[in-house]
Amino acid sequence: MFNGKKVAFIATGGGGKAITHAGVLQACHEMNIGIDFIIGASAGAIAGIFYSQHKNLDMLVDNFRPADKRKYKFKQFGWKRMFSIKNFFSPGIINGLFDLSSAEEFFRKTLPINEFSQLDLPVYIAATNLEENDGELFGPGIRDDVPISKVLVASCCIPGLFRPVKIGNGYYVDGEIKRPLSIQAAIDLGAEIIIVSDTYALYVKDAGTSGVFNIMSLIINMLFEDKSIRAVNTIKAKYPERDVILIAPTIGDISSFDTGSYDKLVSRGYKAAMKEFKKYMGDDNGTEFVE
């Protein structure tokens, strides 16, 4: 499938929901889709880097499994590594509750490769430059002098919750604020087929009474989902010769911090991807995949 065409895989954020990308990648493998490079933001950047370095989808999933379900012995990432109580009580708190230096140290010490230029499968990471009010890419041939560990935490930096990450003379935060999908960047890098794995599908149930964090999550999903749809439509109109395949699994009912739902997330990502790939090939009567 897509023989001879350059394929980009774009992975959105979404916290723990980023494990959904493993299901989409599994479908890519089964459909013999060769991915030429990955562009990721926030948790999608972490998923892309882990996949590029391990080349093993089950190891990617293992980063999100509860301790009693793990299959491998490498150090698990875990979202709690983003929150350091030591840094929270720092007297210098002025621009965010938590400092990300502990998370950066974890990536620096545990990633097999911490230089973009050494990756076999190129990965580009999006981050937002606060001073320039612009989204930037880091990756092979593009600001690749910055360690992967540093760029990862910058791309995951939620403003207010985390303190902006200094890279060079700039301060960086979440990569999806200015680059919700980075489809244009994928085209600029030569992609003819762009597969977008989007974790921001909406789920509305008792929204007004479901708690402050659920409401905040719903609003964020609304904003990013709207940006995603507009970005896809804009690119399709501007570049009709390029194919954009948007894969948006129905995962809005699962919390971004629900570590027990990793199998469900992978399954839904896989099913949604297979459905879109079969639709692309003109086969809407494909096999039903049971969760």
Backbone as CSV, one residue per row, in Angstrom:
resi,resn,N_x,N_y,N_z,CA_x,CA_y,CA_z,C_x,C_y,C_z
1,MET,0.856,-1.201,0.000,0.000,0.000,0.000,0.888,1.246,0.000
2,PHE,0.552,2.200,-0.837,1.305,3.445,-1.001,2.714,3.212,-1.508
3,ASN,2.937,2.141,-2.242,4.272,1.841,-2.751,4.845,3.013,-3.531
4,GLY,6.068,3.391,-3.196,6.751,4.451,-3.926,6.410,5.852,-3.467
5,LYS,5.456,5.989,-2.549,5.068,7.312,-2.075,5.630,7.551,-0.671
6,LYS,5.998,8.789,-0.424,6.569,9.143,0.871,5.447,9.348,1.886
7,VAL,5.520,8.628,2.999,4.433,8.608,3.984,4.887,9.258,5.287
8,ALA,4.075,10.202,5.768,4.305,10.819,7.069,3.249,10.339,8.048
9,PHE,3.658,10.140,9.286,2.733,9.753,10.354,2.733,10.874,11.371
10,ILE,1.572,11.483,11.592,1.450,12.582,12.543,0.719,12.088,13.783
11,ALA,1.340,12.267,14.947,0.781,11.781,16.202,0.455,12.964,17.116
12,THR,-0.821,13.090,17.479,-1.231,14.174,18.364,-0.910,13.829,19.814
13,GLY,-1.172,14.778,20.710,-0.959,14.566,22.132,-2.143,13.850,22.757
14,GLY,-2.490,14.264,23.981,-3.621,13.632,24.638,-3.266,12.862,25.888
15,GLY,-2.077,13.090,26.457,-1.693,12.378,27.669,-1.611,10.883,27.419
16,GLY,-2.182,10.094,28.335,-2.132,8.643,28.213,-2.859,8.109,26.995
17,LYS,-3.717,8.927,26.392,-4.427,8.483,25.195,-3.489,8.289,24.009
18,ALA,-2.268,8.794,24.137,-1.307,8.666,23.049,-0.973,7.212,22.744
19,ILE,-1.296,6.310,23.679,-1.055,4.894,23.415,-1.928,4.410,22.268
20,THR,-2.972,5.168,21.946,-3.816,4.857,20.791,-2.988,4.792,19.514
21,HIS,-1.930,5.584,19.451,-1.082,5.589,18.257,-0.482,4.207,17.987
22,ALA,-0.277,3.420,19.040,0.269,2.069,18.854,-0.704,1.215,18.040
23,GLY,-2.001,1.368,18.277,-2.993,0.629,17.502,-3.014,1.058,16.051
24,VAL,-2.861,2.350,15.811,-2.831,2.858,14.435,-1.573,2.352,13.728
25,LEU,-0.457,2.359,14.428,0.792,1.848,13.847,0.693,0.349,13.567
26,GLN,-0.003,-0.370,14.432,-0.212,-1.797,14.197,-0.970,-2.019,12.888
27,ALA,-1.995,-1.202,12.660,-2.748,-1.303,11.417,-1.862,-0.968,10.217
28,CYS,-0.981,0.005,10.372,-0.043,0.353,9.296,0.830,-0.839,8.948
29,HIS,1.310,-1.546,9.961,2.137,-2.734,9.733,1.361,-3.792,8.953
30,GLU,0.127,-4.051,9.365,-0.659,-5.100,8.728,-1.023,-4.751,7.291
31,MET,-1.129,-3.449,7.010,-1.453,-3.010,5.651,-0.187,-2.762,4.828
32,ASN,0.967,-3.138,5.374,2.257,-2.960,4.684,2.505,-1.510,4.287
33,ILE,2.186,-0.615,5.204,2.420,0.810,4.986,3.769,1.174,5.606
34,GLY,4.712,1.550,4.779,6.012,1.970,5.279,5.990,3.438,5.641
35,ILE,6.361,3.771,6.858,6.363,5.156,7.325,7.762,5.733,7.155
36,ASP,7.835,6.875,6.483,9.133,7.495,6.203,9.595,8.417,7.323
37,PHE,8.654,9.081,7.981,9.020,9.899,9.129,7.777,10.174,9.968
38,ILE,8.029,10.546,11.227,6.965,10.833,12.186,7.083,12.275,12.640
39,ILE,5.937,12.942,12.786,5.886,14.252,13.423,4.976,14.109,14.636
40,GLY,5.481,14.459,15.798,4.688,14.327,17.010,4.705,15.580,17.846
41,ALA,3.670,15.753,18.643,3.601,16.856,19.584,3.135,16.330,20.927
42,SER,3.687,16.882,21.992,3.298,16.499,23.344,3.431,14.980,23.524
43,ALA,2.384,14.316,24.022,2.473,12.871,24.245,2.679,12.102,22.943
44,GLY,2.218,12.670,21.831,2.445,12.043,20.533,3.914,12.032,20.159
45,ALA,4.647,13.049,20.622,6.098,13.085,20.393,6.782,11.975,21.182
46,ILE,6.331,11.765,22.420,6.899,10.687,23.238,6.644,9.338,22.570
47,ALA,5.413,9.129,22.116,5.083,7.868,21.441,5.942,7.678,20.197
48,GLY,6.118,8.746,19.422,6.921,8.654,18.203,8.373,8.328,18.482
49,ILE,8.947,8.951,19.506,10.341,8.690,19.866,10.510,7.271,20.388
50,PHE,9.606,6.824,21.252,9.698,5.460,21.767,9.605,4.440,20.637
51,TYR,8.691,4.679,19.705,8.521,3.738,18.584,9.752,3.745,17.690
52,SER,10.262,4.928,17.388,11.433,5.038,16.517,12.629,4.306,17.110
53,GLN,12.766,4.336,18.427,13.952,3.758,19.055,13.796,2.270,19.328
54,HIS,12.611,1.817,19.681,12.429,0.408,20.022,11.975,-0.449,18.842
55,LYS,11.268,0.162,17.891,10.706,-0.576,16.743,9.820,-1.744,17.211
56,ASN,9.250,-1.598,18.381,8.472,-2.672,18.971,7.213,-2.053,19.579
57,LEU,6.059,-2.354,18.987,4.817,-1.748,19.439,4.451,-2.180,20.857
58,ASP,4.760,-3.424,21.196,4.416,-3.905,22.527,5.251,-3.205,23.598
59,MET,6.486,-2.856,23.264,7.315,-2.098,24.201,6.773,-0.684,24.361
60,LEU,6.236,-0.124,23.280,5.605,1.190,23.365,4.417,1.121,24.320
61,VAL,3.586,0.103,24.169,2.426,-0.078,25.034,2.863,-0.280,26.487
62,ASP,3.993,-0.937,26.676,4.454,-1.285,28.025,4.745,-0.058,28.884
63,ASN,5.019,1.069,28.242,5.233,2.298,29.000,3.977,2.771,29.703
64,PHE,2.822,2.262,29.275,1.560,2.727,29.821,0.845,1.655,30.643
65,ARG,1.425,0.474,30.745,0.789,-0.594,31.514,0.988,-0.388,33.016
66,PRO,0.001,-0.787,33.832,0.212,-0.798,35.289,1.374,-1.724,35.627
67,ALA,2.023,-1.486,36.760,3.225,-2.232,37.125,3.021,-3.739,37.108
68,ASP,1.847,-4.213,37.544,1.620,-5.657,37.615,1.300,-6.295,36.272
69,LYS,1.200,-5.467,35.216,0.887,-5.979,33.878,2.063,-5.856,32.912
70,ARG,3.166,-5.306,33.386,4.288,-5.047,32.493,4.972,-6.333,32.032
71,LYS,5.551,-6.272,30.824,6.219,-7.429,30.235,7.728,-7.252,30.106
72,TYR,8.194,-5.994,30.212,9.612,-5.714,29.990,10.223,-5.054,31.224
73,LYS,11.535,-5.022,31.280,12.225,-4.542,32.470,12.821,-3.149,32.320
74,PHE,12.674,-2.513,31.148,13.227,-1.172,31.023,12.436,-0.204,31.920
75,LYS,13.051,0.922,32.262,12.412,1.880,33.154,11.199,2.505,32.472
76,GLN,10.078,2.415,33.142,8.826,2.912,32.592,8.758,4.429,32.748
77,PHE,8.196,5.080,31.712,8.098,6.542,31.772,7.105,6.968,32.849
78,GLY,5.842,6.732,32.683,4.850,7.101,33.697,4.675,8.604,33.795
79,TRP,3.427,9.079,33.781,3.187,10.516,33.754,3.567,11.199,35.063
80,LYS,3.647,10.429,36.157,4.013,11.057,37.426,5.438,11.586,37.403
81,ARG,6.240,11.138,36.432,7.601,11.669,36.315,7.602,13.132,35.876
82,MET,6.449,13.594,35.365,6.352,14.989,34.951,6.141,15.912,36.150
83,PHE,5.766,15.324,37.275,5.437,16.134,38.444,6.444,15.874,39.566
84,SER,7.216,16.870,39.891,8.230,16.739,40.938,7.830,17.613,42.132
85,ILE,7.566,16.968,43.282,7.210,17.722,44.479,8.355,18.643,44.891
86,LYS,9.587,18.167,44.701,10.757,18.982,45.047,10.734,20.305,44.282
87,ASN,10.430,20.221,42.989,10.401,21.431,42.176,9.168,22.282,42.471
88,PHE,8.085,21.624,42.909,6.858,22.360,43.190,7.072,23.379,44.310
89,PHE,7.913,23.016,45.293,8.142,23.905,46.426,9.302,24.869,46.195
90,SER,9.763,24.958,44.965,10.855,25.874,44.650,10.435,27.321,44.922
91,PRO,11.312,28.120,45.519,10.965,29.529,45.784,10.836,30.354,44.519
92,GLY,11.270,29.788,43.391,11.242,30.558,42.148,10.009,30.348,41.303
93,ILE,8.925,29.865,41.914,7.703,29.613,41.134,7.098,30.946,40.696
94,ILE,7.170,31.233,39.423,6.556,32.455,38.897,5.821,32.199,37.589
95,ASN,6.153,31.120,36.889,5.561,30.920,35.564,5.040,29.510,35.347
96,GLY,4.829,28.756,36.434,4.296,27.406,36.313,4.496,26.651,37.607
97,LEU,3.604,25.726,37.907,3.672,25.025,39.186,4.831,24.036,39.263
98,PHE,5.093,23.329,38.161,6.103,22.272,38.190,7.206,22.538,37.174
99,ASP,8.413,22.220,37.582,9.563,22.283,36.691,9.728,20.906,36.032
100,LEU,10.124,20.881,34.762,10.225,19.618,34.028,11.642,19.046,33.985
101,SER,12.516,19.554,34.832,13.902,19.087,34.779,14.016,17.609,35.153
102,SER,13.168,17.121,36.060,13.223,15.704,36.439,12.824,14.808,35.283
103,ALA,11.798,15.219,34.540,11.366,14.446,33.374,12.441,14.470,32.292
104,GLU,13.068,15.633,32.101,14.136,15.735,31.095,15.307,14.837,31.464
105,GLU,15.626,14.784,32.761,16.710,13.931,33.225,16.389,12.459,32.987
106,PHE,15.126,12.084,33.208,14.727,10.694,32.979,14.935,10.311,31.518
107,PHE,14.462,11.145,30.599,14.625,10.850,29.179,16.101,10.824,28.793
108,ARG,16.864,11.758,29.324,18.290,11.840,28.988,19.035,10.570,29.409
109,LYS,18.637,9.998,30.534,19.328,8.826,31.061,18.818,7.509,30.476
110,THR,17.575,7.482,30.006,16.975,6.200,29.601,16.789,6.020,28.097
111,LEU,16.723,7.106,27.346,16.569,6.940,25.897,17.832,6.304,25.310
112,PRO,17.714,5.255,24.504,18.888,4.653,23.869,19.623,5.656,22.975
113,ILE,18.849,6.531,22.346,19.412,7.552,21.458,18.853,8.904,21.884
114,ASN,19.721,9.880,22.071,19.257,11.212,22.483,19.642,12.282,21.476
115,GLU,20.003,11.858,20.272,20.351,12.798,19.207,19.501,12.508,17.978
116,PHE,18.851,13.532,17.454,17.973,13.363,16.298,18.700,12.764,15.108
117,SER,19.944,13.166,14.907,20.686,12.743,13.723,20.982,11.249,13.712
118,GLN,20.837,10.578,14.858,21.160,9.154,14.936,19.927,8.251,14.803
119,LEU,18.752,8.824,14.668,17.533,8.020,14.563,17.450,7.341,13.201
120,ASP,17.139,6.050,13.200,16.929,5.338,11.934,15.631,5.783,11.270
121,LEU,14.579,5.902,12.063,13.305,6.426,11.574,13.202,7.869,12.051
122,PRO,13.279,8.841,11.133,13.276,10.244,11.538,12.010,10.624,12.306
123,VAL,12.207,11.364,13.383,11.092,11.892,14.165,11.297,13.390,14.331
124,TYR,10.244,14.149,14.058,10.259,15.599,14.236,9.283,15.941,15.351
125,ILE,9.692,16.854,16.218,8.879,17.207,17.374,8.490,18.677,17.298
126,ALA,7.212,18.948,17.502,6.699,20.315,17.473,6.707,20.922,18.871
127,ALA,7.097,22.182,18.965,7.049,22.938,20.212,6.689,24.379,19.870
128,THR,6.168,25.099,20.858,5.727,26.474,20.634,6.699,27.447,21.288
129,ASN,7.242,28.347,20.486,8.166,29.371,20.964,7.346,30.566,21.453
130,LEU,7.388,30.814,22.775,6.567,31.877,23.348,6.997,33.262,22.871
131,GLU,8.306,33.505,22.805,8.781,34.828,22.398,8.419,35.148,20.951
132,GLU,8.507,34.130,20.095,8.260,34.345,18.673,6.794,34.129,18.296
133,ASN,5.989,33.633,19.250,4.582,33.332,18.971,4.456,32.455,17.732
134,ASP,5.247,31.371,17.733,5.306,30.543,16.534,5.564,29.090,16.912
135,GLY,5.069,28.199,16.075,5.365,26.790,16.251,6.634,26.434,15.511
136,GLU,7.487,25.625,16.135,8.756,25.234,15.531,8.903,23.719,15.549
137,LEU,9.650,23.223,14.576,9.974,21.806,14.534,11.433,21.590,14.905
138,PHE,11.664,20.499,15.624,13.016,20.038,15.923,13.127,18.618,15.378
139,GLY,14.221,18.310,14.734,14.390,16.973,14.188,15.589,16.893,13.279
140,PRO,15.780,15.784,12.588,16.933,15.615,11.702,17.039,16.748,10.680
141,GLY,18.115,17.480,10.725,18.322,18.576,9.782,17.626,19.857,10.169
142,ILE,16.835,19.842,11.237,16.110,21.032,11.692,16.367,21.208,13.183
143,ARG,17.282,22.069,13.542,17.644,22.308,14.937,17.950,20.986,15.650
144,ASP,18.691,20.135,14.987,18.981,18.818,15.552,20.164,18.825,16.514
145,ASP,20.643,20.016,16.860,21.706,20.101,17.855,21.153,20.052,19.275
146,VAL,19.829,20.164,19.415,19.194,20.127,20.733,18.889,18.678,21.094
147,PRO,19.228,18.220,22.294,18.943,16.833,22.677,17.450,16.502,22.595
148,ILE,17.141,15.287,22.206,15.759,14.847,22.124,15.060,15.012,23.472
149,SER,15.754,14.682,24.551,15.158,14.764,25.889,14.658,16.169,26.204
150,LYS,15.411,17.167,25.807,15.031,18.548,26.074,13.804,18.950,25.259
151,VAL,13.784,18.559,23.999,12.669,18.924,23.128,11.388,18.200,23.548
152,LEU,11.520,16.958,23.994,10.340,16.205,24.428,9.602,16.928,25.552
153,VAL,10.330,17.350,26.584,9.657,18.002,27.703,9.114,19.367,27.300
154,ALA,9.784,20.052,26.380,9.272,21.333,25.898,7.940,21.130,25.183
155,SER,7.858,20.097,24.355,6.635,19.829,23.595,5.485,19.415,24.505
156,CYS,5.803,18.869,25.686,4.779,18.410,26.638,4.431,19.462,27.683
157,CYS,5.031,20.633,27.606,4.891,21.635,28.642,3.539,22.353,28.550
158,ILE,2.625,21.972,29.432,1.310,22.613,29.483,1.458,23.937,30.229
159,PRO,1.174,25.065,29.577,1.365,26.373,30.211,0.566,26.493,31.512
160,GLY,1.195,27.068,32.517,0.540,27.233,33.807,0.818,26.067,34.730
161,LEU,0.655,24.869,34.228,0.941,23.684,35.029,2.449,23.456,35.113
162,PHE,3.141,23.580,33.960,4.593,23.401,33.916,5.265,24.716,33.528
163,ARG,6.502,24.868,33.936,7.257,26.064,33.602,7.847,25.937,32.202
164,PRO,7.789,26.995,31.403,8.344,26.939,30.048,9.781,26.440,30.048
165,VAL,10.130,25.709,29.002,11.453,25.094,28.896,12.353,25.985,28.035
166,LYS,13.511,26.328,28.563,14.427,27.192,27.820,15.274,26.372,26.863
167,ILE,15.242,26.739,25.594,16.085,26.141,24.562,16.757,27.289,23.817
168,GLY,18.061,27.373,23.913,18.751,28.512,23.317,18.327,29.785,24.033
169,ASN,17.875,30.769,23.259,17.422,32.033,23.835,15.907,32.103,23.975
170,GLY,15.219,31.003,23.650,13.764,31.021,23.680,13.177,30.147,24.769
171,TYR,11.912,30.363,25.044,11.168,29.561,26.009,10.021,28.867,25.285
172,TYR,9.897,27.562,25.530,8.988,26.737,24.739,7.953,26.028,25.612
173,VAL,6.761,25.844,25.010,5.678,25.125,25.669,5.036,24.162,24.664
174,ASP,3.921,23.578,25.057,3.195,22.558,24.305,3.203,22.796,22.788
175,GLY,3.593,21.761,22.061,3.740,21.880,20.611,2.453,22.024,19.848
176,GLU,1.310,21.717,20.469,0.053,21.777,19.733,-0.666,23.111,19.849
177,ILE,-0.117,24.030,20.617,-0.745,25.339,20.734,-0.709,26.075,19.398
178,LYS,0.433,26.019,18.714,0.551,26.678,17.412,0.605,25.695,16.249
179,ARG,0.878,24.432,16.530,0.946,23.423,15.468,0.047,22.246,15.851
180,PRO,-1.289,22.410,15.709,-2.178,21.332,16.155,-2.006,20.036,15.395
181,LEU,-1.537,20.092,14.146,-1.348,18.848,13.383,-0.041,18.781,12.615
182,SER,0.523,19.926,12.261,1.790,19.962,11.514,1.690,19.316,10.139
183,ILE,0.509,19.344,9.526,0.368,18.752,8.189,1.192,19.530,7.166
184,GLN,1.183,20.853,7.275,1.971,21.654,6.342,3.449,21.286,6.444
185,ALA,3.923,21.070,7.675,5.319,20.685,7.862,5.603,19.349,7.193
186,ALA,4.656,18.421,7.281,4.824,17.114,6.642,4.954,17.268,5.129
187,ILE,4.148,18.136,4.562,4.212,18.385,3.114,5.533,19.052,2.747
188,ASP,5.963,20.004,3.561,7.240,20.678,3.313,8.399,19.690,3.351
189,LEU,8.238,18.609,4.124,9.270,17.578,4.210,9.129,16.520,3.116
190,GLY,8.186,16.744,2.206,8.070,15.883,1.034,7.037,14.789,1.091
191,ALA,6.189,14.777,2.129,5.197,13.707,2.257,4.133,13.803,1.161
192,GLU,3.811,12.642,0.584,2.721,12.558,-0.397,1.458,11.969,0.232
193,ILE,1.666,11.144,1.251,0.569,10.574,2.030,0.783,10.987,3.482
194,ILE,-0.235,11.587,4.098,-0.127,12.003,5.495,-1.180,11.253,6.300
195,ILE,-0.725,10.419,7.224,-1.621,9.690,8.120,-1.649,10.438,9.447
196,VAL,-2.834,10.913,9.812,-2.987,11.669,11.050,-3.684,10.799,12.091
197,SER,-2.991,10.507,13.169,-3.567,9.757,14.288,-3.985,10.772,15.348
198,ASP,-5.308,11.020,15.421,-5.864,12.109,16.218,-6.572,11.565,17.456
199,THR,-6.115,11.963,18.637,-6.681,11.442,19.882,-7.752,12.345,20.487
200,TYR,-8.138,13.400,19.775,-9.022,14.392,20.378,-10.495,14.232,20.024
201,ALA,-10.946,13.027,19.739,-12.359,12.796,19.459,-13.185,13.170,20.684
202,LEU,-14.306,13.849,20.451,-15.122,14.344,21.552,-16.030,13.267,22.127
203,TYR,-16.342,13.420,23.387,-17.299,12.549,24.061,-18.029,13.413,25.079
204,VAL,-19.312,13.630,24.867,-20.079,14.515,25.735,-21.154,13.712,26.455
205,LYS,-21.033,13.618,27.775,-22.027,12.940,28.593,-22.033,13.601,29.970
206,ASP,-23.167,14.171,30.324,-23.277,14.875,31.607,-22.151,15.894,31.769
207,ALA,-21.829,16.579,30.669,-20.666,17.476,30.674,-20.774,18.563,31.738
208,GLY,-21.959,19.114,31.918,-22.108,20.231,32.844,-22.014,19.858,34.306
209,THR,-22.076,18.577,34.619,-22.060,18.152,36.026,-20.990,17.094,36.302
210,SER,-20.053,16.939,35.389,-19.094,15.825,35.504,-17.808,16.177,36.224
211,GLY,-17.696,17.373,36.762,-16.479,17.741,37.477,-15.612,18.704,36.684
212,VAL,-14.827,19.500,37.408,-14.058,20.567,36.771,-13.007,20.025,35.806
213,PHE,-12.336,18.919,36.171,-11.280,18.402,35.303,-11.857,17.817,34.012
214,ASN,-13.009,17.161,34.111,-13.648,16.637,32.907,-14.094,17.763,31.984
215,ILE,-14.611,18.837,32.585,-15.042,19.973,31.775,-13.840,20.620,31.090
216,MET,-12.743,20.790,31.831,-11.526,21.362,31.238,-11.022,20.479,30.103
217,SER,-11.039,19.164,30.317,-10.585,18.232,29.287,-11.475,18.321,28.057
218,LEU,-12.786,18.435,28.281,-13.727,18.543,27.163,-13.460,19.803,26.346
219,ILE,-13.217,20.915,27.032,-12.963,22.181,26.329,-11.679,22.099,25.509
220,ILE,-10.633,21.513,26.101,-9.372,21.351,25.372,-9.586,20.487,24.136
221,ASN,-10.328,19.388,24.300,-10.614,18.513,23.161,-11.372,19.259,22.079
222,MET,-12.341,20.087,22.478,-13.113,20.864,21.502,-12.202,21.775,20.699
223,LEU,-11.311,22.467,21.400,-10.415,23.405,20.725,-9.484,22.688,19.748
224,PHE,-8.847,21.610,20.203,-7.897,20.899,19.354,-8.601,20.156,18.221
225,GLU,-9.772,19.584,18.498,-10.496,18.871,17.443,-10.925,19.825,16.339
226,ASP,-11.390,21.020,16.735,-11.788,22.018,15.747,-10.593,22.438,14.899
227,LYS,-9.436,22.657,15.559,-8.224,23.015,14.817,-7.812,21.888,13.870
228,SER,-7.953,20.666,14.329,-7.557,19.509,13.520,-8.381,19.433,12.236
229,ILE,-9.688,19.545,12.382,-10.575,19.446,11.221,-10.303,20.571,10.238
230,ARG,-10.138,21.789,10.760,-9.854,22.922,9.872,-8.508,22.759,9.168
231,ALA,-7.520,22.241,9.881,-6.203,22.032,9.273,-6.273,21.006,8.150
232,VAL,-6.991,19.904,8.379,-7.127,18.874,7.346,-7.838,19.426,6.127
233,ASN,-8.942,20.139,6.339,-9.709,20.681,5.211,-8.904,21.708,4.426
234,THR,-8.131,22.526,5.138,-7.305,23.538,4.465,-6.253,22.889,3.582
235,ILE,-5.585,21.869,4.091,-4.540,21.188,3.334,-5.124,20.453,2.137
236,LYS,-6.262,19.815,2.312,-6.888,19.098,1.200,-7.250,20.053,0.072
237,ALA,-7.702,21.256,0.433,-8.055,22.241,-0.591,-6.817,22.828,-1.262
238,LYS,-5.756,23.012,-0.485,-4.536,23.628,-1.009,-3.690,22.649,-1.802
239,TYR,-3.693,21.372,-1.378,-2.868,20.358,-2.036,-3.742,19.150,-2.402
240,PRO,-4.588,19.276,-3.400,-5.494,18.168,-3.751,-4.761,16.915,-4.211
241,GLU,-3.503,17.062,-4.609,-2.740,15.899,-5.073,-2.140,15.105,-3.912
242,ARG,-2.189,15.655,-2.712,-1.697,14.951,-1.522,-2.881,14.298,-0.812
243,ASP,-2.658,13.153,-0.232,-3.721,12.443,0.471,-3.530,12.554,1.975
244,VAL,-4.557,13.035,2.650,-4.547,13.118,4.104,-5.576,12.125,4.643
245,ILE,-5.117,11.179,5.438,-6.006,10.168,6.021,-6.125,10.466,7.512
246,LEU,-7.280,10.969,7.913,-7.511,11.340,9.303,-8.121,10.157,10.054
247,ILE,-7.423,9.715,11.086,-7.883,8.599,11.904,-8.190,9.132,13.302
248,ALA,-9.472,9.137,13.661,-9.910,9.707,14.930,-10.723,8.674,15.704
249,PRO,-10.072,7.789,16.449,-10.778,6.747,17.207,-11.741,7.341,18.243
250,THR,-12.767,6.613,18.568,-13.736,7.055,19.578,-13.196,6.712,20.967
251,ILE,-12.395,7.617,21.499,-11.756,7.384,22.797,-12.033,8.511,23.780
252,GLY,-12.974,9.377,23.438,-13.265,10.522,24.299,-13.817,10.152,25.657
253,ASP,-14.308,8.925,25.800,-14.860,8.493,27.083,-13.786,7.979,28.042
254,ILE,-12.535,7.928,27.599,-11.438,7.398,28.413,-10.564,8.550,28.899
255,SER,-10.255,8.541,30.172,-9.435,9.598,30.753,-8.000,9.521,30.237
256,SER,-7.368,10.674,30.145,-5.971,10.733,29.707,-5.030,10.097,30.721
257,PHE,-5.513,9.864,31.937,-4.667,9.285,32.982,-5.171,7.921,33.438
258,ASP,-5.991,7.287,32.606,-6.530,5.962,32.926,-5.553,4.894,32.444
259,THR,-4.651,4.463,33.320,-3.612,3.506,32.926,-4.166,2.099,32.718
260,GLY,-5.389,1.864,33.164,-5.956,0.526,33.008,-6.619,0.290,31.672
261,SER,-6.708,1.322,30.838,-7.431,1.206,29.568,-6.501,1.109,28.361
262,TYR,-5.241,0.728,28.577,-4.288,0.717,27.471,-4.709,-0.238,26.363
263,ASP,-5.232,-1.431,26.710,-5.661,-2.382,25.680,-6.830,-1.828,24.872
264,LYS,-7.753,-1.191,25.562,-8.920,-0.616,24.892,-8.494,0.500,23.936
265,LEU,-7.553,1.323,24.359,-7.071,2.414,23.512,-6.380,1.873,22.265
266,VAL,-5.522,0.875,22.433,-4.831,0.277,21.292,-5.845,-0.342,20.335
267,SER,-6.811,-1.059,20.878,-7.820,-1.717,20.053,-8.632,-0.716,19.243
268,ARG,-9.037,0.359,19.878,-9.842,1.359,19.165,-9.021,2.084,18.101
269,GLY,-7.748,2.338,18.398,-6.884,2.945,17.389,-6.723,2.041,16.187
270,TYR,-6.531,0.755,16.453,-6.365,-0.226,15.377,-7.623,-0.318,14.513
271,LYS,-8.780,-0.422,15.153,-10.035,-0.563,14.407,-10.333,0.675,13.566
272,ALA,-10.109,1.856,14.144,-10.366,3.093,13.411,-9.433,3.219,12.204
273,ALA,-8.172,2.823,12.380,-7.208,2.903,11.283,-7.566,1.931,10.163
274,MET,-7.893,0.700,10.518,-8.255,-0.283,9.494,-9.484,0.164,8.717
275,LYS,-10.439,0.756,9.402,-11.638,1.257,8.730,-11.281,2.330,7.717
276,GLU,-10.417,3.278,8.103,-10.040,4.360,7.192,-9.185,3.861,6.036
277,PHE,-8.292,2.912,6.298,-7.460,2.378,5.222,-8.309,1.623,4.198
278,LYS,-9.272,0.852,4.677,-10.149,0.115,3.764,-11.038,1.083,2.976
279,LYS,-11.465,2.151,3.625,-12.255,3.169,2.927,-11.411,3.832,1.845
280,TYR,-10.147,4.091,2.142,-9.241,4.702,1.174,-9.082,3.817,-0.054
281,MET,-9.056,2.500,0.175,-8.897,1.557,-0.926,-10.213,1.233,-1.610
282,GLY,-11.317,1.853,-1.138,-12.617,1.604,-1.754,-13.296,0.356,-1.256
283,ASP,-12.870,-0.148,-0.088,-13.470,-1.356,0.485,-14.099,-0.994,1.820
284,ASP,-15.388,-0.660,1.795,-16.095,-0.307,3.017,-16.758,-1.507,3.670
285,ASN,-16.563,-2.669,3.096,-17.201,-3.866,3.640,-16.178,-4.806,4.253
286,GLY,-15.171,-4.198,4.865,-14.092,-5.011,5.435,-14.509,-5.728,6.698
287,THR,-13.578,-6.431,7.246,-13.824,-7.223,8.449,-14.154,-6.334,9.635
288,GLU,-15.093,-6.793,10.458,-15.377,-6.098,11.713,-14.364,-6.562,12.756
289,PHE,-13.845,-5.603,13.518,-12.832,-5.929,14.514,-13.454,-5.821,15.892
290,VAL,-13.411,-6.872,16.626,-14.044,-6.918,17.930,-13.066,-6.439,18.991
291,GLU,-13.519,-5.544,19.867,-12.646,-4.999,20.912,-12.415,-6.025,22.004
